[in-house]
């Protein structure tokens, strides 16, 4: 019985420790303060605490506005008196004595507030006040209430070092698709982001990137450009930058930031990827110190106006308080995995075997119409653009990489075969040797190239005439293409083919190759897409990609993965100090309970 009781108490103690640690972690981020700045506050005055009976006297004396100044977590609230300042001897605000500064009939009343008092200055909040005035040598006191109606800043977290748990979702235009992006699926960025929040409300952030840093050209978060922290050609590094208060307000659990990353595959293309940074957890690592009492000027209750003014009737209660020195520690870097090798870049929308992409039919002849005596061939030419497509199939009205990099011609040929079918032809002027499959309007396209290494070629498919007859100016057709960068990744690109014009003709010549706006894949030309397929297995005997005529001066791509190279695992959710402590506690308690059980079995006294 004694042994069972001891085991029970051990289990209860472990649960209590876990709960205490969890409660400490949950409550670590509760203090709020006002951000630095100067704010014009609109006010109204009343004779009752409910704010229903206006005080015409105070409205006439102090007007309809005040000034709030916040610096290093200390707030100064100032009211302006427009008349009869020479009669006023003292005033209070929420029990704090106000400092009088007179200039004849006008002047100001001000009070310094601690952060704890300052955060009570909320919009529509009502505060108590008094004024003491002297008439013919007699002091009179008047109570009133002031409502702060507008102009107050929203509070921010206490300044200090913070750590966020994050995940990276694919962007659907400016919205969150809810699907993991290539950043998440391939662990390009660490799943933690750290920042130091200063008293002005701006955050100095740091984001680790454990791999493929040498391919990265730029990163911005919520429109703020980040600085790349990495040695030349290094495969790992970090990004640092500063977010303004407007973005800092999003740094809450469930908050979302928009990231935009540009990476370059030398000699091929530059690619833009939009990603939604979703905050999954938040922890205050180290708080900057806060003042706990108001810092009041030594002469807060003495008059600075004319010599005839009567001294204030109430002493300053906080005159001896001092402001502690603010310690601003450097922001802690995010915990991330570093490596000196590249691994495959992928996206969750595809499979490693390209199961979601149309199946490739390589080097097949153009389809022939059925036997018989067909009607004379007629051809239509579609003038098109290729736009990005949303997760619901909507047109995002942004050029896709097919458009910006001139992957396909902007002229598509439709040849009537005379038997109720139509042959569609899409001409591709470059990068044909990297293409594995394509589809147009749900139909798999056949690939036509002179050889496996040919840079250009075409795609064809046979469509029903009833299907093609629906194509009008303004019609939008879904097309897909899959391409592979050997040793790096396979990329599936879905686009909307938007018909801008239709030209009639009787010849059967295909659209001219390269008739697009942008034949060259300039390194600074950004393609936009974030749909990367999962990992494509790289072998040790796979040669580096040859850029051919695309860029004769470009260095060969260091994309092949040798058999002796280590491949980085994907970055998962890393544990915090809190989880580490819990793990140690579990192991220790398990060991103790095991020893007790063993002794009980042997019949020994504990």
C-alpha positions as CSV (number, residue, x, y, z in Angstrom):
1,X,0.0,0.0,0.0
2,X,2.9,2.3,0.9
3,X,4.6,1.6,-2.4
4,X,1.4,2.3,-4.4
5,X,0.9,5.5,-2.5
6,X,4.5,6.6,-3.3
7,X,4.0,5.8,-7.0
8,X,0.8,7.8,-7.0
9,X,2.6,10.8,-5.5
10,X,5.4,10.5,-8.0
11,X,2.9,10.6,-10.9
12,X,1.1,13.5,-9.3
13,X,4.3,15.5,-8.9
14,X,5.3,14.9,-12.6
15,X,1.9,16.1,-13.7
16,X,2.1,19.2,-11.5
17,X,5.6,20.0,-12.9
18,X,4.4,19.7,-16.5
19,X,1.4,21.9,-15.8
20,X,3.5,24.5,-14.1
21,X,6.0,24.6,-17.0
22,X,3.1,24.8,-19.4
23,X,1.5,27.6,-17.5
24,X,4.7,29.5,-17.3
25,X,5.2,29.2,-21.1
26,X,1.6,30.2,-21.8
27,X,1.8,33.3,-19.5
28,X,5.2,34.5,-20.6
29,X,3.7,36.7,-23.3
30,X,0.9,38.7,-21.6
31,X,2.4,42.2,-20.8
32,X,1.2,45.0,-23.1
33,X,2.7,48.5,-23.5
34,X,2.1,51.5,-25.8
35,X,4.5,52.0,-28.7
36,X,6.8,55.1,-28.9
37,X,5.3,58.0,-30.7
38,X,3.3,61.3,-30.3
39,X,-0.4,61.1,-30.6
40,X,-3.2,63.7,-30.7
41,X,-6.0,62.4,-28.5
42,X,-9.6,63.6,-28.9
43,X,-11.4,64.1,-25.5
44,X,-14.8,64.9,-24.1
45,X,-15.7,65.9,-20.5
46,X,-18.6,64.8,-18.3
47,X,-19.9,65.4,-14.8
48,X,-20.8,61.7,-14.2
49,X,-18.8,58.5,-14.4
50,X,-21.1,57.0,-17.0
51,X,-20.2,59.7,-19.4
52,X,-23.8,60.8,-20.1
53,X,-23.9,64.4,-18.8
54,X,-21.5,66.7,-20.6
55,X,-19.4,69.2,-18.6
56,X,-19.5,72.5,-20.5
57,X,-17.1,74.1,-18.1
58,X,-14.3,71.6,-18.6
59,X,-14.9,71.5,-22.3
60,X,-14.5,75.3,-22.3
61,X,-11.3,75.2,-20.2
62,X,-9.4,72.2,-21.7
63,X,-10.9,72.0,-25.2
64,X,-11.5,68.7,-27.1
65,X,-7.9,67.4,-27.6
66,X,-4.9,66.3,-25.6
67,X,-1.4,65.1,-26.4
68,X,0.0,61.7,-25.6
69,X,3.8,61.1,-26.0
70,X,5.4,57.7,-25.4
71,X,9.1,57.1,-25.1
72,X,10.8,54.0,-23.8
73,X,7.6,52.7,-22.3
74,X,7.0,55.9,-20.4
75,X,3.9,58.0,-21.3
76,X,3.3,61.7,-20.9
77,X,-0.3,62.9,-21.2
78,X,-0.9,66.6,-21.6
79,X,-4.0,68.7,-21.6
80,X,-4.2,72.3,-22.8
81,X,-6.1,75.0,-20.9
82,X,-7.3,77.9,-23.0
83,X,-8.5,80.3,-20.4
84,X,-8.5,81.2,-16.7
85,X,-5.2,79.4,-16.1
86,X,-4.2,82.1,-13.5
87,X,-7.1,80.9,-11.3
88,X,-6.1,77.2,-11.4
89,X,-3.9,76.0,-8.6
90,X,-3.8,72.2,-9.2
91,X,-5.3,69.3,-11.0
92,X,-5.3,65.5,-11.0
93,X,-5.9,62.6,-13.5
94,X,-6.8,59.2,-12.2
95,X,-5.2,60.1,-8.9
96,X,-2.0,61.4,-10.4
97,X,-1.0,65.1,-9.8
98,X,-0.7,67.1,-13.0
99,X,2.2,69.4,-13.6
100,X,1.1,73.0,-14.4
101,X,2.8,75.1,-17.0
102,X,1.2,78.6,-17.2
103,X,1.5,81.3,-19.8
104,X,-0.8,84.0,-18.6
105,X,-4.5,82.9,-19.1
106,X,-3.5,79.7,-21.0
107,X,-1.1,76.8,-20.3
108,X,-0.8,73.0,-20.0
109,X,-1.3,70.3,-17.5
110,X,0.8,67.1,-17.9
111,X,1.4,63.8,-16.1
112,X,4.0,61.0,-16.5
113,X,2.4,57.6,-16.5
114,X,4.0,54.2,-16.0
115,X,3.5,51.5,-18.7
116,X,0.9,49.9,-16.4
117,X,-1.1,53.1,-16.2
118,X,-0.5,54.1,-19.8
119,X,-2.1,50.9,-21.2
120,X,-5.4,51.9,-19.4
121,X,-5.6,54.8,-21.9
122,X,-7.9,53.0,-24.3
123,X,-10.3,54.4,-26.9
124,X,-13.7,55.2,-25.2
125,X,-12.2,54.7,-21.7
126,X,-13.4,57.1,-19.0
127,X,-11.0,58.6,-16.4
128,X,-11.5,60.7,-13.3
129,X,-10.1,64.2,-12.7
130,X,-10.2,67.2,-10.4
131,X,-9.3,70.8,-10.7
132,X,-8.7,73.2,-7.8
133,X,-9.1,77.0,-8.4
134,X,-8.8,80.0,-6.2
135,X,-11.3,82.8,-6.2
136,X,-10.8,85.8,-3.8
137,X,-8.4,83.8,-1.7
138,X,-10.6,80.7,-1.3
139,X,-9.8,77.4,-2.9
140,X,-12.6,75.4,-4.6
141,X,-12.5,71.9,-6.0
142,X,-14.4,70.5,-9.0
143,X,-14.6,66.8,-10.0
144,X,-15.1,65.7,-13.6
145,X,-14.6,62.8,-15.9
146,X,-12.8,62.7,-19.2
147,X,-13.4,60.3,-22.1
148,X,-10.6,59.5,-24.5
149,X,-12.6,59.2,-27.7
150,X,-10.0,58.6,-30.5
151,X,-6.3,59.0,-31.5
152,X,-4.9,56.5,-29.0
153,X,-2.4,53.8,-30.4
154,X,-3.1,50.1,-30.0
155,X,-0.9,48.4,-27.5
156,X,2.0,46.1,-28.5
157,X,3.8,43.3,-26.7
158,X,6.4,44.1,-24.1
159,X,9.8,44.8,-25.9
160,X,12.2,41.9,-25.9
161,X,13.3,38.8,-27.7
162,X,10.6,36.5,-29.2
163,X,10.5,33.2,-31.0
164,X,7.8,32.2,-33.5
165,X,6.9,28.7,-34.7
166,X,6.0,29.1,-38.4
167,X,4.9,27.1,-41.4
168,X,5.0,28.1,-45.1
169,X,1.8,27.8,-47.2
170,X,1.4,28.2,-50.9
171,X,-0.1,31.6,-51.8
172,X,-3.3,31.7,-53.8
173,X,-3.0,35.3,-55.1
174,X,-2.9,37.3,-51.9
175,X,-4.7,34.6,-49.9
176,X,-3.5,31.4,-48.1
177,X,-4.3,28.3,-50.1
178,X,-3.8,26.1,-47.0
179,X,-1.4,23.9,-48.9
180,X,2.3,23.5,-48.0
181,X,4.6,25.5,-50.4
182,X,7.9,24.4,-51.8
183,X,9.5,26.3,-48.9
184,X,7.7,24.0,-46.4
185,X,8.0,20.7,-48.2
186,X,11.7,21.1,-48.9
187,X,12.7,22.7,-45.7
188,X,14.3,25.7,-47.4
189,X,13.6,27.9,-44.3
190,X,13.8,27.0,-40.7
191,X,10.4,26.4,-38.9
192,X,11.3,29.1,-36.4
193,X,11.6,32.9,-36.8
194,X,13.2,35.1,-34.1
195,X,12.9,38.8,-33.6
196,X,13.6,41.6,-31.1
197,X,10.7,44.0,-30.6
198,X,11.7,47.5,-29.6
199,X,9.7,50.1,-27.8
200,X,8.7,51.8,-31.1
201,X,6.9,48.6,-32.2
202,X,9.3,47.6,-34.9
203,X,10.8,44.1,-35.0
204,X,14.4,43.1,-36.1
205,X,13.8,39.6,-37.5
206,X,16.1,36.7,-38.4
207,X,15.2,33.7,-40.5
208,X,17.6,30.8,-41.1
209,X,17.9,29.0,-44.5
210,X,19.7,25.7,-44.2
211,X,20.2,25.0,-47.9
212,X,20.1,26.4,-51.5
213,X,21.2,29.8,-50.2
214,X,23.5,30.2,-53.2
215,X,20.5,30.1,-55.6
216,X,18.6,32.8,-53.7
217,X,18.6,36.3,-55.2
218,X,16.2,38.2,-52.9
219,X,13.6,37.9,-50.1
220,X,11.0,40.3,-48.8
221,X,8.5,39.9,-46.0
222,X,5.3,42.0,-46.1
223,X,7.0,44.2,-48.6
224,X,10.1,44.8,-46.5
225,X,13.4,43.8,-48.2
226,X,15.5,41.3,-46.2
227,X,19.3,41.3,-46.2
228,X,21.1,38.1,-47.2
229,X,23.6,36.9,-44.6
230,X,25.7,34.3,-46.3
231,X,29.2,33.9,-47.6
232,X,29.7,33.9,-51.4
233,X,28.4,30.6,-52.9
234,X,27.5,29.3,-49.4
235,X,24.6,26.9,-49.4
236,X,23.3,28.0,-46.0
237,X,22.8,31.3,-44.3
238,X,20.1,33.6,-42.9
239,X,17.9,36.6,-43.8
240,X,17.6,39.6,-41.5
241,X,15.5,42.7,-41.7
242,X,13.1,45.0,-39.9
243,X,9.3,44.9,-39.9
244,X,7.3,48.0,-39.2
245,X,4.5,48.2,-36.6
246,X,1.8,47.4,-39.1
247,X,3.5,44.0,-39.8
248,X,4.4,43.5,-36.1
249,X,0.7,43.5,-35.2
250,X,0.4,40.3,-37.3
251,X,2.9,38.5,-35.2
252,X,0.3,36.5,-33.2
253,X,-0.6,32.9,-33.3
254,X,-2.6,32.4,-36.5
255,X,-1.2,35.6,-38.0
256,X,0.0,35.6,-41.5
257,X,2.8,37.4,-43.4
258,X,3.4,37.5,-47.1
259,X,6.9,36.4,-48.3
260,X,8.3,36.8,-51.8
261,X,11.4,34.9,-52.7
262,X,13.4,35.0,-55.9
263,X,15.8,32.2,-56.9
264,X,17.9,31.8,-60.0
265,X,19.0,28.6,-61.9
266,X,22.0,29.9,-63.8
267,X,21.5,29.9,-67.5
268,X,17.9,28.9,-67.3
269,X,15.5,31.2,-65.5
270,X,14.8,33.4,-62.5
271,X,11.7,32.3,-60.5
272,X,9.5,34.3,-58.1
273,X,7.7,32.4,-55.4
274,X,5.0,33.9,-53.1
275,X,4.5,32.2,-49.8
276,X,2.2,32.8,-46.8
277,X,4.1,32.7,-43.5
278,X,1.7,31.3,-41.0
279,X,2.5,31.7,-37.3
280,X,1.8,28.6,-35.3
281,X,3.3,29.4,-31.9
282,X,4.8,32.4,-30.1
283,X,7.1,32.6,-27.1
284,X,8.7,35.5,-25.2
285,X,12.3,34.4,-24.8
286,X,13.7,37.4,-22.9
287,X,11.8,40.6,-21.9
288,X,13.3,44.0,-21.8
289,X,12.8,45.6,-18.3
290,X,9.7,47.8,-17.7
291,X,9.3,50.7,-15.4
292,X,6.9,49.8,-12.6
293,X,6.2,53.4,-11.3
294,X,5.6,56.7,-13.0
295,X,8.6,59.0,-13.3
296,X,7.4,62.3,-12.1
297,X,9.3,65.5,-12.4
298,X,10.6,66.9,-9.1
299,X,8.5,70.1,-9.6
300,X,5.4,68.3,-10.7
301,X,3.2,70.0,-8.2
302,X,4.8,73.5,-8.2
303,X,3.5,76.3,-10.4
304,X,5.7,77.6,-13.2
305,X,3.3,80.5,-13.9
306,X,2.9,83.8,-12.2
307,X,4.1,84.4,-8.6
308,X,0.5,84.9,-7.5
309,X,-0.4,81.3,-8.2
310,X,-1.2,79.2,-5.2
311,X,0.9,76.0,-4.6
312,X,-0.9,72.7,-5.5
313,X,-3.0,71.2,-2.7
314,X,-1.8,67.6,-3.1
315,X,1.8,66.3,-2.9
316,X,3.3,64.2,-5.7
317,X,3.3,60.6,-4.5
318,X,5.8,59.3,-7.1
319,X,8.4,62.0,-6.9
320,X,11.2,59.7,-5.8
321,X,10.7,57.0,-8.4
322,X,13.4,56.3,-10.8
323,X,13.4,54.7,-14.2
324,X,15.4,51.5,-14.5
325,X,18.0,51.3,-17.2
326,X,16.6,49.5,-20.3
327,X,18.6,46.5,-21.4
328,X,18.1,45.7,-25.1
329,X,19.5,42.3,-25.8
330,X,20.3,41.3,-29.4
331,X,17.7,39.2,-31.1
332,X,18.3,35.4,-30.8
333,X,18.9,33.7,-34.2
334,X,16.4,31.1,-35.2
335,X,17.3,27.5,-34.8
336,X,17.9,26.0,-38.2
337,X,19.8,23.2,-39.9
338,X,23.0,24.2,-41.8
339,X,24.6,22.2,-44.5
340,X,27.0,22.8,-47.4
341,X,25.1,20.7,-50.0
342,X,22.0,21.2,-52.1
343,X,19.0,19.0,-52.0
344,X,16.0,18.7,-54.2
345,X,13.5,21.6,-54.3
346,X,9.9,20.4,-54.5
347,X,6.3,21.4,-54.0
348,X,3.4,19.4,-52.4
349,X,1.2,19.8,-55.5
350,X,3.1,17.1,-57.4
351,X,4.5,13.6,-56.9
352,X,8.0,12.4,-57.4
353,X,6.9,10.4,-60.4
354,X,4.9,13.3,-61.8
355,X,1.7,11.4,-61.2
356,X,-0.3,14.6,-61.3
357,X,1.3,15.8,-64.5
358,X,0.0,14.6,-67.9
359,X,1.8,11.5,-69.2
360,X,4.5,12.2,-71.7
361,X,4.5,10.8,-75.2
362,X,8.0,11.5,-76.5
363,X,8.9,12.0,-80.1
364,X,5.6,10.9,-81.6
365,X,4.5,11.9,-85.1
366,X,1.8,14.5,-85.6
367,X,-1.7,12.9,-85.5
368,X,-3.2,12.0,-88.8
369,X,-6.9,12.5,-89.6
370,X,-9.1,9.5,-90.3
371,X,-9.0,8.0,-93.7
372,X,-11.5,9.2,-96.3
373,X,-11.8,12.4,-98.3
374,X,-11.6,15.2,-95.7
375,X,-12.8,18.7,-96.4
376,X,-10.1,21.2,-97.3
377,X,-8.1,22.0,-94.2
378,X,-8.7,25.4,-92.5
379,X,-6.6,26.9,-89.8
380,X,-7.3,29.3,-87.0
381,X,-4.6,31.1,-85.1
382,X,-5.2,32.1,-81.4
383,X,-3.3,35.0,-80.0
384,X,-2.9,34.2,-76.3
385,X,-1.3,35.2,-73.0
386,X,-0.5,32.8,-70.2
387,X,-1.7,33.8,-66.8
388,X,-1.2,32.4,-63.3
389,X,-4.1,30.3,-62.1
390,X,-5.5,30.2,-58.5
391,X,-6.3,27.1,-56.5
392,X,-10.0,27.3,-57.5
393,X,-9.2,27.7,-61.2
394,X,-9.6,31.5,-61.1
395,X,-7.5,33.9,-63.2
396,X,-5.0,35.8,-61.0
397,X,-4.4,38.3,-63.8
398,X,-0.6,37.9,-63.4
399,X,1.7,36.5,-66.0
400,X,2.9,33.0,-65.4
401,X,6.5,31.8,-66.0
402,X,5.3,30.4,-69.4
403,X,4.6,34.0,-70.4
404,X,7.4,35.9,-68.8
405,X,10.1,33.4,-69.9
406,X,8.7,32.8,-73.4
407,X,8.3,29.0,-72.9
408,X,5.5,28.8,-75.4
409,X,4.7,30.9,-78.4
410,X,1.9,33.4,-78.0
411,X,0.4,32.0,-81.3
412,X,-1.5,28.7,-81.1
413,X,-2.6,26.9,-84.3
414,X,-6.0,25.1,-84.6
415,X,-6.2,23.0,-87.8
416,X,-9.6,21.6,-88.8
417,X,-9.0,17.9,-89.8
418,X,-12.2,17.8,-91.7
419,X,-13.5,14.8,-89.8
420,X,-15.0,16.4,-86.7
421,X,-11.6,16.9,-85.0
422,X,-9.1,19.7,-84.7
423,X,-5.4,19.5,-84.2
424,X,-4.0,22.0,-81.7
425,X,-0.3,23.0,-82.0
426,X,1.7,24.8,-79.4
427,X,5.2,25.8,-80.4
428,X,8.0,25.9,-77.9
429,X,11.1,27.8,-78.9
430,X,13.4,26.8,-76.0
431,X,14.0,24.5,-73.0
432,X,12.3,21.7,-74.9
433,X,14.9,19.2,-73.7
434,X,13.8,19.9,-70.1
435,X,10.1,19.2,-70.8
436,X,8.6,15.9,-69.8
437,X,4.9,16.3,-70.4
438,X,2.1,18.8,-71.1
439,X,-1.7,19.0,-71.5
440,X,-4.1,21.5,-73.1
441,X,-7.8,21.7,-72.1
442,X,-7.6,18.4,-70.3
443,X,-6.0,16.5,-73.2
444,X,-2.5,15.2,-73.1
445,X,-0.2,16.8,-75.7
446,X,2.2,14.8,-77.8
447,X,5.8,16.0,-77.8
448,X,7.6,16.6,-81.2
449,X,11.4,17.1,-81.2
450,X,14.2,16.4,-83.5
451,X,16.2,14.7,-80.8
452,X,16.3,14.2,-77.0
453,X,18.6,17.2,-76.7
454,X,16.7,19.5,-79.0
455,X,16.1,23.0,-77.5
456,X,12.9,23.7,-79.5
457,X,9.9,21.7,-80.7
458,X,6.2,21.6,-80.5
459,X,3.2,20.0,-78.8
460,X,0.1,18.7,-80.5
461,X,-3.2,17.1,-79.5
462,X,-6.4,16.2,-81.3
463,X,-9.5,17.9,-79.9
464,X,-13.1,17.5,-80.8
465,X,-14.5,20.2,-83.1
466,X,-17.4,20.9,-80.6
467,X,-14.8,21.6,-77.9
468,X,-12.8,24.0,-80.1
469,X,-16.0,25.8,-81.3
470,X,-16.4,27.1,-77.8
471,X,-13.1,29.0,-78.0
472,X,-13.9,32.7,-78.2
473,X,-12.0,35.9,-77.6
474,X,-11.8,36.1,-73.8
475,X,-12.0,32.3,-73.3
476,X,-9.7,30.9,-70.7
477,X,-8.2,27.4,-71.2
478,X,-6.3,25.4,-68.6
479,X,-2.9,24.1,-69.7
480,X,-0.2,22.3,-67.8
481,X,3.5,21.6,-68.4
482,X,6.1,19.6,-66.4
483,X,9.8,20.2,-66.7
484,X,12.8,18.7,-64.9
485,X,16.1,20.2,-63.8
486,X,18.3,17.1,-63.4
487,X,19.5,16.6,-59.9
488,X,17.4,19.4,-58.5
489,X,13.6,19.2,-59.0
490,X,10.7,18.6,-61.2
491,X,8.3,21.5,-61.6
492,X,4.6,21.3,-62.6
493,X,3.2,24.6,-63.9
494,X,-0.5,25.2,-64.4
495,X,-1.6,28.2,-66.4
496,X,-4.7,29.8,-67.9
497,X,-4.4,30.3,-71.7
498,X,-6.3,33.6,-72.2
499,X,-7.5,34.1,-75.8
500,X,-6.8,37.7,-76.9
501,X,-7.6,37.3,-80.6
502,X,-8.6,34.7,-83.3
503,X,-7.3,34.9,-86.9
504,X,-8.8,32.9,-89.7
505,X,-6.7,31.2,-92.4
506,X,-6.6,28.3,-94.9
507,X,-2.9,27.3,-94.6
508,X,-1.7,24.6,-92.3
509,X,1.5,26.1,-91.3
510,X,2.1,26.0,-87.5
511,X,2.6,29.2,-85.5
512,X,6.1,30.6,-85.9
513,X,8.5,29.5,-83.1
514,X,9.6,32.1,-80.6
515,X,6.8,34.6,-81.4
516,X,6.6,35.7,-77.8
517,X,7.5,38.7,-75.8
518,X,10.8,37.6,-74.3
519,X,12.8,34.9,-76.1
520,X,15.7,35.1,-73.7
521,X,15.6,33.9,-70.1
522,X,17.4,36.9,-68.7
523,X,18.7,36.3,-65.2
524,X,16.8,39.3,-63.9
525,X,13.5,38.4,-65.5
526,X,11.2,36.9,-62.8
527,X,8.9,34.0,-63.5
528,X,6.0,33.6,-61.1
529,X,4.9,30.2,-59.7
530,X,5.3,28.2,-56.6
531,X,4.1,24.8,-57.7
532,X,7.1,22.5,-57.4
533,X,6.9,18.7,-57.6
534,X,8.2,16.4,-54.9
535,X,11.8,15.2,-54.9
536,X,13.2,13.7,-58.1
537,X,15.7,11.0,-57.3
538,X,19.2,12.2,-58.3
539,X,21.9,9.7,-59.2
540,X,25.7,9.9,-58.8
541,X,26.3,9.5,-62.5
542,X,23.9,12.2,-63.6
543,X,25.8,14.9,-65.6
544,X,25.5,18.6,-64.9
545,X,23.0,20.3,-67.1
546,X,24.3,21.9,-70.2
547,X,22.8,25.2,-71.0
548,X,23.5,25.0,-74.7
549,X,22.6,28.1,-76.7
550,X,20.7,29.6,-73.7
551,X,23.8,31.0,-72.1
552,X,27.2,30.0,-73.6
553,X,29.1,31.8,-70.9
554,X,27.2,30.5,-67.9
555,X,29.0,28.2,-65.6
556,X,27.7,24.5,-65.5
557,X,25.0,23.9,-63.0
558,X,26.3,22.2,-59.8
559,X,23.1,20.2,-59.5
560,X,24.1,16.6,-59.6
561,X,24.2,14.8,-56.2
562,X,27.1,12.4,-55.8
563,X,26.8,9.1,-53.9
564,X,29.1,10.4,-51.1
565,X,27.1,13.5,-50.5
566,X,24.7,13.8,-47.6
567,X,21.1,14.8,-48.3
568,X,19.5,17.1,-45.8
569,X,16.3,16.0,-44.2
570,X,13.3,18.3,-44.4
571,X,13.1,20.8,-41.7
572,X,10.4,19.8,-39.2
573,X,9.1,21.4,-36.0
574,X,12.1,21.9,-33.8
575,X,11.8,21.6,-30.0
576,X,12.0,24.5,-27.6
577,X,13.7,24.7,-24.2
578,X,10.3,23.9,-22.7
579,X,10.1,20.7,-24.6
580,X,13.7,19.8,-23.7
581,X,12.9,20.2,-20.0
582,X,9.8,18.0,-20.4
583,X,11.8,15.3,-22.1
584,X,14.4,15.3,-19.3
585,X,11.7,15.1,-16.7
586,X,10.0,12.2,-18.4
587,X,13.2,10.2,-18.6
588,X,14.1,10.9,-15.0
589,X,10.7,9.9,-13.7
590,X,10.6,6.8,-15.8
591,X,14.0,5.8,-14.4
592,X,12.8,6.4,-10.8
593,X,9.6,4.4,-11.2
594,X,11.5,1.6,-12.9
595,X,13.8,1.4,-9.9
596,X,10.9,1.3,-7.5
597,X,9.2,-1.4,-9.5
598,X,12.4,-3.5,-9.5
599,X,12.8,-3.2,-5.8
600,X,9.2,-4.1,-5.2
601,X,9.6,-7.2,-7.3
602,X,12.7,-8.3,-5.3
603,X,10.7,-7.7,-2.1
604,X,13.1,-5.0,-0.8
605,X,12.1,-2.2,1.5
606,X,12.1,1.2,-0.2
